[in-house]
């Protein structure tokens, strides 16, 4: 089924039975049947056409910073956009960037050009495409504030464009979460600023992240979306669950809103810990916690 792929994409960019734990910040996940590392939009279109013609499921991701992949892995073809599509064009305050660039790399490049508005992204480990899908944000800023237009490819290989209003951007959500479209490019608008002030702000945010978040451990960031009027970390801490462990999965002792892989955690360990926290939240706070991380793969 996959042998013809090698006639379409160079063999060195096709990986069979590739462990997803090598490609997620959680360091967890079973094998992808086939992983393809596309170098450009044309190759993405080629893979879409191939998967359609052969009725093969297709999954797309960037750097796996918000992903929990099940222990059985992902069937079909997995397209890794992260680190492959990463061209940037800076024209005064308008930036057009491909979706595979790391958000932190983009924030540094625009800061070097004295452009302000992306300082909050310093330390966010995902791709630009992933940041659009999640409407990533921090420190009272979010992607919604700077996005102008996004270019996608649908599963028929057609190019589509979305304006900011058409993206349905809200707290950690966008229309792309329930869409099969692949984000390939985004246009953002920033403001002219003082380079030293921008870099100082970024260093401050980076320091705060290191002090408050368990970035020294594999994780997928904040596990749950914030319920209205509540903060998940303090709530989980008050439930006495800081440091609580199931298998290799542990509620971080530094920030109880994070689950870390303390060593050889499985996806089932993490899922069991998520369910335990959710049940306690309902019992003790009458709150239904919703995952912020995306759970994918064969159950």
Helices and strands as residue ranges (DSSP letters): G 3-7, G 11-13, E 14-19, G 20-22, E 31-36, H 41-53, E 58-61, E 67-69, E 74-80, E 88-91, E 94-98, H 103-112, E 115-116, G 119-121, H 128-134, E 137-138, E 141-142, G 143-145, E 147-153, E 159-163, G 165-167, G 175-178, E 182-189, E 191-192, H 195-212, E 218-222, H 232-238, E 245-246, E 249-251, E 258-261, H 267-285, E 294-296
